[in-house]
């Protein structure tokens, strides 16, 4: 496992970039006719979601529970 020490600004920028890429990826998945390519894009989407979950700070709601 890789550990990244990110400042608040770096985390914010990385989250914004990944969110933007994820949005583009969803559109590309919808527009893709090749099943093999679509499957690869879906796998990539799952990786991006996992990274976003790791990068995003815990929500305030979760802290209050």
C-alpha positions as CSV (number, residue, x, y, z in Angstrom):
1,X,0.0,0.0,0.0
2,X,1.2,3.5,-0.8
3,X,0.9,6.3,1.7
4,X,0.5,9.9,0.5
5,X,0.9,12.8,2.8
6,X,-1.1,15.6,1.2
7,X,-1.8,19.1,2.4
8,X,-5.4,20.3,2.5
9,X,-4.9,22.1,-0.8
10,X,-3.3,19.2,-2.5
11,X,-6.1,16.9,-1.3
12,X,-8.7,19.3,-2.6
13,X,-7.1,19.6,-6.0
14,X,-6.6,15.8,-6.4
15,X,-10.2,15.3,-5.4
16,X,-11.4,17.9,-8.0
17,X,-9.3,16.3,-10.7
18,X,-10.4,12.8,-10.0
19,X,-14.1,13.9,-9.8
20,X,-13.7,15.6,-13.2
21,X,-12.1,12.5,-14.7
22,X,-14.7,10.3,-13.2
23,X,-17.5,12.4,-14.8
24,X,-15.7,12.2,-18.2
25,X,-15.2,8.4,-17.7
26,X,-18.9,7.9,-17.1
27,X,-19.7,9.7,-20.3
28,X,-17.2,7.6,-22.2
29,X,-18.6,4.4,-20.8
30,X,-22.0,5.4,-22.0
31,X,-20.8,6.2,-25.5
32,X,-18.6,3.1,-26.0
33,X,-19.8,0.4,-28.3
34,X,-16.9,-2.1,-27.7
35,X,-17.8,-4.4,-24.8
36,X,-14.1,-5.1,-24.0
37,X,-13.3,-1.4,-23.9
38,X,-16.4,-0.7,-21.9
39,X,-15.4,-3.4,-19.3
40,X,-11.9,-1.9,-19.1
41,X,-13.4,1.6,-18.5
42,X,-15.7,0.2,-15.8
43,X,-12.7,-1.3,-14.0
44,X,-10.9,2.0,-14.2
45,X,-14.0,3.7,-12.8
46,X,-14.0,1.4,-9.8
47,X,-10.3,2.2,-9.1
48,X,-10.9,5.9,-9.4
49,X,-13.9,5.6,-6.9
50,X,-11.7,3.7,-4.5
51,X,-9.0,6.3,-4.7
52,X,-11.5,9.1,-4.2
53,X,-12.9,7.3,-1.1
54,X,-9.4,7.1,0.3
55,X,-8.5,10.7,-0.5
56,X,-11.7,12.4,0.7
57,X,-11.6,13.4,4.3
58,X,-14.2,11.7,6.5
59,X,-17.5,13.5,6.5
60,X,-18.5,15.6,9.5
61,X,-21.5,13.3,9.9
62,X,-19.4,10.3,10.3
63,X,-17.2,12.1,12.9
64,X,-20.3,13.0,15.0
65,X,-21.6,9.4,15.1
